[in-house]
Amino acid sequence: MSTSARPRMTGIGRVLVIVYAIMALGATGRSLVQIVERFDEAPLAYSLSALSAVVYIVATLALVFAGRPGWYVVAWVAIVFELVGVLVIGALSLVMPELFAHPTVWSWFGRGYLFVPLVLPFLGIWWLAVHRPTAGAEAPSPAAVAS
């Protein structure tokens, strides 16, 4: 099957992937520094930063390959998990600030990242809802790739 059955990543989809990739890099860098330098000061907060980094990495990859049904499902799971995470951690950081004396990517609804973590999953969910893969959108066969 040709790759034309899969929707091409254009416009807002590319921007979304770029922003997710930037968040993946930022969260990964932040969590690595926090864990290596000061993990004993705030293990919960720094572990949550690492978890958010993994979520952003998975979401980035899943959005890139979302034209394939399996990856489309992974994208939904990662982005919904991200939304729940930012809402729960954001609310807990307001209600129980002692848990988050050291900030995470998702504390205070992503305030340290200009609230991008709060807005991004809503855009991701919208994009996934609008860009569902077609029924026959599978990875091209090796023969189709070689030709």
Order of alpha helices (4+ residues) and beta strands (2+ residues): alpha-alpha-alpha-alpha-alpha
